[in-house]
Amino acid sequence: MAAVIVKGISKQYQAGSPVLLPLDMCINSGEFFFLLGPSGCGKSTLLRIIAGFVKPDTGTVSFDQQDITHMPPERRQATMVFQNYALWPHMTVYENVAFGLTTSGIKNPELDHSVKAALETVQLGGYDERRPTSLSGGQQQRVALARALAVNPKVLLLDEPLSNLDARLRDTMRVEIRRICKERSLTAIYVTHDRKEALSMADRIAVIDNGTIQQTGTPEELYNRPANRFVASFLGESNFVSGTLLPCKKGETVVETAIGNLTSALQMPEGNPETTVLVRPENILLGSGVAPNSFDAIIEGGVFLGETSVWNINSNGCRLTVTELGARQRRPGEKCRFSIAPENVVLLV
């Protein structure tokens, strides 16, 4: 395992159309780190620069303080798991996993031990003589992962490895990939556009948009305290309400909004009094009239989803989405009372 340090990395494939603007990033040794963002944001390009498949226009990449920016991919001790598995169909599972070892000159008995250990790690012991075409998508992804692990890399790179799997199998493989990386104390960098993958698996996440890192932090930090509107909306359902900061007592932040005056437990940086308030749908409590932040509203509609219901409410012309656990039946036009705890009123610059 190795710490990965990216400094000033930028890239453009076409003049005047940068894919990555100069960015810095530090990934700790043994950390499961995610690059999260929409398609075309630059996350896969950044991963390929770290792998050595793409040359950056500016900046450096270091593993454990060793500059590897101009080192060829095969010497970096970084292996990639691809979205499409990239298995050789004419080779057996054993031969696929052994491929990187044999090209490095590793021979028996070390080769045999490494291949079988990698297959056991991904729970494919006994599949040695099977062909990739006879395996399910999840099993093929495990073979690709075993091939990457067999060479004992310093850094494991994963480029949307679960996007070709069905939803149920993705859930299983998320648990397996994290288990394997943590058991081996691997430094892993995982690219995805799926927020659920990132939130459920990552130690830390870098949210990328338009070639820049918008925010880096733990899943909890990013979800509960996003730095801006893009991060907030990309990581989950959001209610945004425009407001103006009011003069208030020390230690208290009050925002004037269309709903009413919202008290926040968070401090707003000094500067422009205009702000945007973020409230997650699950943090709005219906049927509660406890001050502060308690207001009247009307139910406009809703959707029953089993264990939860999603309601659309209107409070003084401001429309909000509410997620309610174990909800009772509510009807359009029904009046209700709702409240928001001050710690859940997040202020965005």
C-alpha positions as CSV (number, residue, x, y, z in Angstrom):
1,M,0.0,0.0,0.0
2,A,1.1,3.6,-0.7
3,A,0.1,7.1,-0.1
4,V,-0.9,8.9,-3.4
5,I,-0.2,12.6,-3.8
6,V,-1.5,14.5,-6.8
7,K,-0.2,18.1,-7.3
8,G,-1.2,20.5,-10.0
9,I,-2.5,17.9,-12.4
10,S,-4.3,19.2,-15.5
11,K,-5.3,17.8,-18.8
12,Q,-6.9,18.8,-22.1
13,Y,-7.3,16.7,-25.2
14,Q,-8.4,19.6,-27.3
15,A,-7.1,23.1,-27.1
16,G,-9.5,25.4,-25.2
17,S,-11.5,22.5,-23.7
18,P,-9.8,21.4,-20.4
19,V,-10.9,18.1,-19.0
20,L,-9.0,18.7,-15.7
21,L,-8.1,22.0,-14.3
22,P,-5.0,22.1,-12.1
23,L,-6.0,20.1,-8.9
24,D,-4.4,18.7,-5.8
25,M,-5.3,15.6,-3.9
26,C,-3.8,13.5,-1.1
27,I,-4.9,9.9,-0.5
28,N,-3.7,8.2,2.6
29,S,-2.0,4.8,2.7
30,G,-4.6,2.1,3.1
31,E,-7.5,4.4,2.3
32,F,-10.5,3.5,0.2
33,F,-10.9,6.7,-1.8
34,F,-13.6,7.6,-4.2
35,L,-13.7,10.0,-7.2
36,L,-17.4,10.8,-7.6
37,G,-19.0,12.9,-10.2
38,P,-21.2,13.1,-13.3
39,S,-20.2,11.7,-16.7
40,G,-17.5,13.9,-18.4
41,C,-16.4,15.6,-15.2
42,G,-12.8,14.3,-15.6
43,K,-12.7,11.6,-12.9
44,S,-11.7,8.7,-15.3
45,T,-9.1,10.9,-16.9
46,L,-7.6,11.5,-13.4
47,L,-7.6,7.8,-12.7
48,R,-5.8,7.0,-15.9
49,I,-3.2,9.7,-15.2
50,I,-2.5,8.0,-11.8
51,A,-2.3,4.6,-13.6
52,G,0.1,6.0,-16.3
53,F,-2.2,5.4,-19.3
54,V,-2.6,9.2,-19.9
55,K,0.1,11.8,-19.6
56,P,-0.9,15.0,-17.7
57,D,-0.2,18.4,-19.2
58,T,1.0,19.8,-15.9
59,G,1.6,18.5,-12.4
60,T,3.0,15.4,-10.7
61,V,1.8,12.1,-9.2
62,S,3.7,10.5,-6.4
63,F,3.5,7.2,-4.6
64,D,5.0,7.4,-1.1
65,Q,6.9,10.6,-2.0
66,Q,8.4,9.0,-5.1
67,D,7.6,10.9,-8.3
68,I,6.1,8.4,-10.8
69,T,4.6,11.0,-13.2
70,H,6.8,9.8,-16.2
71,M,7.1,6.2,-15.1
72,P,5.5,3.6,-17.4
73,P,2.4,1.9,-16.1
74,E,4.0,-1.5,-15.7
75,R,6.6,-0.1,-13.2
76,R,4.1,1.8,-11.0
77,Q,2.8,-1.2,-9.0
78,A,-0.7,0.1,-9.6
79,T,-3.3,-2.3,-11.2
80,M,-6.6,-1.4,-12.8
81,V,-10.0,-3.1,-12.7
82,F,-12.0,-2.1,-15.7
83,Q,-15.7,-1.6,-16.2
84,N,-15.8,-4.3,-19.0
85,Y,-13.6,-6.8,-17.0
86,A,-11.1,-7.0,-19.9
87,L,-10.7,-10.8,-19.6
88,W,-9.1,-13.0,-22.3
89,P,-12.0,-15.3,-23.4
90,H,-9.6,-18.0,-24.8
91,M,-7.8,-18.3,-21.5
92,T,-8.9,-20.2,-18.4
93,V,-9.6,-18.3,-15.2
94,Y,-6.2,-19.5,-13.9
95,E,-4.4,-18.2,-17.0
96,N,-6.2,-14.8,-16.8
97,V,-5.3,-14.3,-13.2
98,A,-1.7,-15.5,-13.9
99,F,-1.3,-13.1,-16.9
100,G,0.3,-10.2,-15.0
101,L,2.6,-12.5,-13.0
102,T,3.9,-14.4,-16.1
103,T,4.6,-11.2,-18.0
104,S,6.6,-10.1,-14.9
105,G,8.7,-13.2,-15.1
106,I,7.2,-14.9,-12.0
107,K,7.3,-18.7,-12.3
108,N,6.1,-21.7,-10.2
109,P,5.8,-22.4,-7.4
110,E,5.4,-18.7,-6.6
111,L,3.1,-18.1,-9.5
112,D,0.8,-21.0,-8.6
113,H,0.6,-19.8,-4.9
114,S,-0.2,-16.2,-5.9
115,V,-2.9,-17.2,-8.4
116,K,-4.7,-19.6,-6.0
117,A,-4.4,-17.1,-3.1
118,A,-6.0,-14.4,-5.2
119,L,-8.8,-16.7,-6.3
120,E,-9.5,-17.7,-2.7
121,T,-9.6,-14.1,-1.7
122,V,-12.4,-13.4,-4.2
123,Q,-14.1,-16.7,-3.3
124,L,-13.4,-18.4,-6.6
125,G,-11.3,-21.3,-5.4
126,G,-11.9,-24.3,-7.7
127,Y,-12.8,-22.2,-10.7
128,D,-9.2,-22.5,-12.2
129,E,-10.1,-24.3,-15.4
130,R,-13.4,-22.5,-16.2
131,R,-13.5,-20.0,-19.1
132,P,-14.7,-16.5,-18.6
133,T,-17.7,-17.0,-21.0
134,S,-19.1,-19.7,-18.7
135,L,-19.2,-17.3,-15.7
136,S,-21.8,-14.8,-14.5
137,G,-21.1,-11.1,-14.7
138,G,-20.3,-11.0,-10.9
139,Q,-17.9,-13.9,-11.2
140,Q,-16.1,-12.3,-14.2
141,Q,-15.7,-9.2,-12.1
142,R,-14.2,-11.3,-9.3
143,V,-11.7,-12.8,-11.8
144,A,-10.7,-9.3,-12.9
145,L,-10.3,-8.3,-9.3
146,A,-8.2,-11.5,-8.6
147,R,-5.9,-10.7,-11.5
148,A,-5.3,-7.2,-10.1
149,L,-4.7,-8.5,-6.6
150,A,-2.4,-11.4,-7.7
151,V,0.5,-9.0,-8.5
152,N,0.3,-7.5,-5.0
153,P,-0.1,-3.9,-6.1
154,K,0.7,-0.8,-4.0
155,V,-2.4,0.9,-5.4
156,L,-5.6,-0.6,-6.7
157,L,-7.5,1.4,-9.3
158,L,-11.2,0.7,-10.1
159,D,-13.0,2.4,-13.0
160,E,-16.8,2.0,-12.5
161,P,-16.3,-1.8,-12.0
162,L,-19.9,-2.5,-11.0
163,S,-21.8,-0.5,-13.7
164,N,-22.5,-3.6,-15.9
165,L,-24.1,-5.6,-13.0
166,D,-27.7,-5.8,-12.0
167,A,-28.8,-3.9,-8.8
168,R,-28.8,-6.8,-6.5
169,L,-25.4,-8.1,-7.6
170,R,-23.9,-4.6,-7.3
171,D,-25.0,-4.5,-3.6
172,T,-23.2,-7.8,-3.0
173,M,-20.1,-6.8,-4.8
174,R,-19.8,-3.5,-3.0
175,V,-19.5,-5.4,0.3
176,E,-17.0,-7.8,-1.2
177,I,-14.7,-5.2,-2.8
178,R,-14.5,-3.2,0.4
179,R,-13.9,-6.3,2.5
180,I,-11.0,-7.4,0.2
181,C,-9.4,-4.0,0.1
182,K,-9.6,-3.6,3.9
183,E,-8.3,-7.2,4.6
184,R,-5.3,-6.4,2.4
185,S,-4.9,-2.8,3.7
186,L,-4.8,-1.7,0.1
187,T,-4.8,1.9,-1.1
188,A,-7.7,1.9,-3.5
189,I,-9.0,4.6,-5.8
190,Y,-12.5,4.0,-7.1
191,V,-14.3,6.0,-9.9
192,T,-18.1,6.1,-10.0
193,H,-21.0,8.3,-10.8
194,D,-23.2,6.3,-8.3
195,R,-23.6,8.3,-5.1
196,K,-24.9,5.2,-3.2
197,E,-21.7,3.3,-4.1
198,A,-19.6,6.1,-2.8
199,L,-21.5,6.8,0.4
200,S,-21.7,3.1,1.3
201,M,-18.1,2.1,0.6
202,A,-15.7,5.1,0.8
203,D,-13.5,6.2,3.6
204,R,-13.3,9.6,1.9
205,I,-14.7,11.0,-1.3
206,A,-13.6,13.7,-3.7
207,V,-16.6,15.2,-5.6
208,I,-15.6,16.4,-9.0
209,D,-17.4,18.6,-11.5
210,N,-16.1,20.4,-14.6
211,G,-12.6,19.2,-14.0
212,T,-12.3,20.6,-10.5
213,I,-12.6,19.1,-7.0
214,Q,-15.7,20.7,-5.4
215,Q,-15.2,19.1,-1.9
216,T,-13.3,16.3,-0.2
217,G,-14.4,14.5,3.0
218,T,-16.0,11.5,4.6
219,P,-19.4,10.4,3.3
220,E,-21.0,11.8,6.5
221,E,-19.3,15.2,6.1
222,L,-20.2,15.6,2.4
223,Y,-23.8,14.5,2.9
224,N,-24.5,16.5,6.1
225,R,-22.3,19.6,5.5
226,P,-21.9,20.0,1.7
227,A,-19.7,23.0,0.6
228,N,-22.0,24.1,-2.2
229,R,-25.3,23.4,-4.0
230,F,-23.7,21.0,-6.6
231,V,-22.3,18.7,-3.9
232,A,-25.6,18.9,-1.9
233,S,-27.8,17.9,-4.9
234,F,-25.4,15.3,-6.3
235,L,-25.2,13.4,-3.0
236,G,-28.9,13.2,-2.4
237,E,-32.4,14.7,-2.5
238,S,-32.3,18.3,-1.4
239,N,-34.6,21.2,-0.6
240,F,-33.1,24.6,-1.4
241,V,-34.6,27.8,0.0
242,S,-33.2,31.3,-0.7
243,G,-32.8,33.5,2.3
244,T,-31.1,36.6,3.9
245,L,-29.1,36.5,7.1
246,L,-30.6,38.6,9.9
247,P,-28.7,40.5,12.6
248,C,-28.7,38.1,15.6
249,K,-27.2,37.3,18.9
250,K,-23.7,35.7,19.1
251,G,-23.8,31.9,18.6
252,E,-27.1,32.0,16.7
253,T,-27.8,32.3,13.0
254,V,-31.2,33.3,11.7
255,V,-32.2,33.4,8.0
256,E,-35.2,35.2,6.7
257,T,-37.0,33.0,4.1
258,A,-40.4,32.6,2.4
259,I,-41.3,29.9,4.9
260,G,-40.4,32.2,7.8
261,N,-37.3,32.8,10.0
262,L,-35.1,29.7,10.1
263,T,-32.7,29.3,13.0
264,S,-29.5,27.4,12.3
265,A,-27.1,25.9,14.7
266,L,-24.3,26.5,12.1
267,Q,-22.3,29.6,11.8
268,M,-22.3,31.4,8.5
269,P,-19.0,33.0,7.3
270,E,-19.1,36.8,7.3
271,G,-19.7,38.4,3.9
272,N,-22.7,38.4,1.6
273,P,-25.9,38.3,3.7
274,E,-27.7,36.4,0.8
275,T,-27.5,32.6,1.3
276,T,-29.2,29.4,0.3
277,V,-30.6,27.1,3.0
278,L,-30.3,23.3,2.5
279,V,-32.7,20.9,4.2
280,R,-32.7,17.2,3.5
281,P,-36.2,15.7,3.0
282,E,-35.7,13.2,5.8
283,N,-34.9,16.0,8.2
284,I,-38.4,17.6,7.9
285,L,-40.7,16.3,10.6
286,L,-44.4,16.3,9.9
287,G,-46.9,16.6,12.7
288,S,-44.4,18.3,15.0
289,G,-45.1,21.8,16.3
290,V,-42.1,22.3,18.6
291,A,-40.2,25.6,18.2
292,P,-37.9,26.7,16.8
293,N,-38.4,26.2,13.0
294,S,-42.0,25.1,13.3
295,F,-44.4,26.1,10.4
296,D,-47.7,25.4,8.8
297,A,-48.1,23.8,5.4
298,I,-50.5,22.1,3.0
299,I,-50.0,18.6,1.5
300,E,-50.0,18.9,-2.3
301,G,-49.4,15.2,-3.1
302,G,-47.2,12.2,-2.3
303,V,-46.0,8.8,-3.2
304,F,-46.1,5.6,-1.0
305,L,-42.9,3.6,-1.2
306,G,-43.5,1.0,1.4
307,E,-41.4,1.7,4.5
308,T,-41.3,5.4,3.5
309,S,-43.6,8.0,1.9
310,V,-42.5,11.1,0.0
311,W,-44.7,14.1,0.4
312,N,-44.8,17.4,-1.5
313,I,-45.8,20.2,0.8
314,N,-46.4,23.9,0.3
315,S,-45.5,26.4,3.1
316,N,-46.4,30.0,2.2
317,G,-45.6,29.4,-1.5
318,C,-42.4,27.5,-0.8
319,R,-42.6,23.9,-2.1
320,L,-40.7,21.3,-0.1
321,T,-40.1,17.5,-0.4
322,V,-40.5,15.4,2.8
323,T,-39.5,11.8,3.3
324,E,-41.5,10.3,6.2
325,L,-40.8,6.9,7.7
326,G,-43.8,4.7,8.5
327,A,-46.1,7.4,7.4
328,R,-49.8,7.5,8.1
329,Q,-52.2,8.2,5.2
330,R,-52.3,11.9,4.1
331,R,-54.4,13.5,1.5
332,P,-53.8,16.4,-0.9
333,G,-55.2,19.6,0.5
334,E,-54.7,18.4,4.1
335,K,-53.2,21.0,6.5
336,C,-50.1,19.9,8.5
337,R,-47.5,21.3,10.8
338,F,-43.8,20.6,10.3
339,S,-40.5,21.4,12.0
340,I,-36.8,21.4,11.2
341,A,-34.1,21.0,13.9
342,P,-31.6,23.9,13.9
343,E,-28.7,21.4,13.4
344,N,-30.3,20.3,10.1
345,V,-30.6,23.8,8.7
346,V,-27.4,23.9,6.5
347,L,-26.2,27.2,5.1
348,L,-24.6,27.3,1.7
349,V,-22.3,30.1,0.5
